[in-house]
Amino acid sequence: MDASIKEVEETATRTNELSEQASRDAEMGKTAVAETIAGIQAIRETVEEASQAIEDLGKQSGEIGTILTVIDEVADQTRLLSLNASIIAAQAGEHGKGFAVVADEIRELAERTAMSTQEISSIIRRLQTGTVEAVKAMQIGSERVNEEAERSKVAEDALEKLTDSSIRSAEQVKSIVRATQEQSRGSRQITEAVNQVANMLQQISSAVKQQSDGIQQLA
């Protein structure tokens, strides 16, 4: 009986150790998931900030495009004015030669300005196209980050439940260990009491035998 109780006690103790280890592992997993969620949140915030910056860049490039449109219109008007000035200079004959030179320079400047605005407009259009694609990519990245955050939250909740279950299981196992230890102590006490009674019975038996032998000798 003592051997069986001792075996149960040892098994309960090992089970308690395993339960406590499982509880510690679950707690570590919970902490790791919480850190992962915090990291995902930081990434999400960074992605949102980058997306906002790209959107702002797109708006600013649009504003630049508007300004270039105005410059291009001014260049067109300047070319018309230089053309009119050239006509007037030609009509003035010899006296309009100096004015004609200035008109030609203004026309050339207007043409160079128009070419520059066209090149800049082309660059801005490419920039705006890239900005739109970058914003879309950022949005997709943000959605995926949100999905990972949701999955991590589900994992965190599951680990939270596992941790709670492990703690309750550990407490129950501890109760079993304590009960088994108390039972073991009680069993040992009973065994000791039985041994004491057996010794007393043996002593009584010896005394009775001695008395019986003494009576037989007297007879």
NORLIN-V611751 format. One line per field, one symbol per residue. ss: DSSP state (2 for helix, 1 for strand, 0 for the rest). psi: psi as a letter, one per 40 degrees, with the letter a starting at -180 (. if undefined). burial: b if it has 24 or more other C-alpha atoms within 12 Angstrom, else e. A space follows every 50 residues. Layout:
ss = ???
psi = ???
burial = ???
This chain:
ss = 02222222222222222222222222222222222222222222222222 22222222222222222222222222222222222222222222222222 22222222222222222222222222222222222222222222222222 22222222222222222222222222222222222222222222222222 2222222222222222220
psi = dddddddddddddddddddddddddddddddddddddddddddddddddd dddddddddddddddddddddddddddddddddddddddddebdeedddd dddddddddddddddddddddddddddddddddddddddddddddddddd dddddddddddddddddddddddddddddddddddddddddddddddddd dddddddddddddddddd.
burial = eeeeeeeebeebbebbeebbebbeebbebbeebbeebeebbeebeebbee beebbeebeebbeebeebeebbeebbebbeebbebbeeeeeeeeeeeebb eebbebbeebbebbeebeebbeebbebbeebbebbeebeeebeebbeebe ebbebbeebbebbeebbeebeebbebbeebbeebeeeeeeeeeeeeeeee eeeeeeeeeeeeeeeeeee
